[in-house]
Amino acid sequence: MRPASEAERQRLHALFGELCAIRSVTGEERAIADRVIAELRGLGLEVHEDDTAASTGLGCGNLLVRIGRAGSHCGPTDRSVGLCAHLDTVPHEGVVEPVRVDGGWESAGDTILGADNKAALAVLLVAARRLVDEGSPIGVELLLTPGEETALLGAAAFDATLLRCDFGYVYDHASPIGEIALASPTYYRIQADFLGAAAHAGIRPEAGRSAVRAAARAIVAMPHGRLDEQTTANAGHVHGGPAGATNVVPERATVLAEVRSLDPSRAEHVVAEVVDAFHDAANDPDAPVDLDLQVARLFTGYAQTPDLLAVRVAEQALRARGYTPRHIVTGGGTDANALMAGGGPPFVNLANGTERNHQTSERVSDEALQDMLDITYALLDAAAAAATVGPPTASSS
C-alpha cells in the first residue's frame, strides 16, 4: 500500500484535533463512541457494539468492525489482522483545547491532550477510509474499547474469542516509534479500609483508635518503588478523617496500592508482603483497628518472543518506513493484556511516538502521527504477505 497522501494527512490532523476536543474520560465514552460510529457507518461499515456498558457502568460498549480485503467481505475463514485502540482518557478537569505548536499537537490549557489513545484512534479511522475506498490486502478487524484507563475494564469484558484475526496490534506505548513491547506485567490492586474509633482529639484521645495512624504505619512498612528490574509497588491514594478537622481522632482511612511484575510469582510474593504489612499495622497492640482488605488481579502479564509472527510482521513494517525495530519490556498494561488473557489471538503493543501521556504536557509530533498511518499501511502489506506463507506461530504466554 502506498504511503498516506497529503489529503489523508490533512484528514488525519483534522480528525485528531476533533477527537481530542471530545470529552471521553473513563465512564464518559458515549460522545466519542457516537462520533466514531458515525464515521465508520458513513463509510458503509457495520459497527457491532456489545453490552459492556450495561455490565460495567462504562459509557459505551466495545465496538467491533470488520473490513474485508479487496473484493471480499472478511468472512469467517478469511485471514485478517486486528487493530485495537481505546476510546477513553484518564480523568481531567476542564475542556481539552488541542492546538498545533512547533510541529506537533499540545493542549492549550491545563489538561491532558488525549493523544493516549486518540492518536491511534485517528490513525485507524483514516486508514479505514482508505481500506473501504481502495481495498485492503488483508482482512482487518477494528476493535475500539472503553475503560482501558481503568485496568482495561472494557477489553476485559469483551468476548475475545469473537475475534477472527490471526494476530493484532495496539498502538499504546508513549515512547519513540520503533519500540515493540514484548512483555507486560501482571498487575494487582490492593484496597485497605481501616476502621478505628472516633474520639475528641483534645479531650479524650485515649478513647480513640486512629485509622489514619494505622494507614500511615501500613504505608511505611510496605515495599515501595522499583523493587527489582521486573517489579514495582506503590501506595497511590490515601484518604482518611473528616475533611478539614484536626480535633477528631479519625475513625476511617483508605489506602489504595498496587503491585506490578513481569514475573507473576514475584508479583504474588510482593502482594503477600503488602498484605502482611497492612495486617501488622492494623493489629498494632498500642492502637488496633479493624481492616477490610481487598486484593484484585486486574490484568495478567505476558511475554512474547521475537520469533512470534506478529512481531516479525511489525519489524518488517517498521523497517519499510525507515525505523529500526527495538524490543522493550514495559511496566504498563494495555488492551493486549486483556485480549490475550481472554482467549484472543496474540496482540503486540507498538510505540506510537506520543510523549508524556497522562500529563498536562502531553504531546504528539506531526511526524509521529503521520508516520503511524504509514506504518499501519505497511503492517497490512506485511501481514498479507505473511498470510500467504501459512498459519501464524504462537510464541507468547
Secondary structure, 3 states (H helix, E strand, C coil): CCCCCHHHHHHHHHHHHHHHHCCCECCCCHHHHHHHHHHHHHCCCCEEECCHHHHHCCCCCCEEEEECCCCCCCCCCCCEEEEEEECCECCCCCCCCEEECCCEEEECCCCCCCHHHHHHHHHHHHHHHHHHHHCCCCEEEEEEECCCCCCCHHHHHCCHHHCCCCEEEEEEECCCCCEEEEEECEEEEEEEEEECECEECCCCHHHCECHHHHHHHHHHHCCCEEEECCEEEEEEEEEECCCCCCCEECCEEEEEEEEEECCHHHHHHHHHHHHHHHHHHHCCCCCCCEEEEEEEEEECCEEECCCCHHHHHHHHHHHHCCCCCEEEECCCCCHHHHHHHCCCCCEEEEECCCECCCCCCCEEEHHHHHHHHHHHHHHHHHHHHHHCCCCCCCCEC
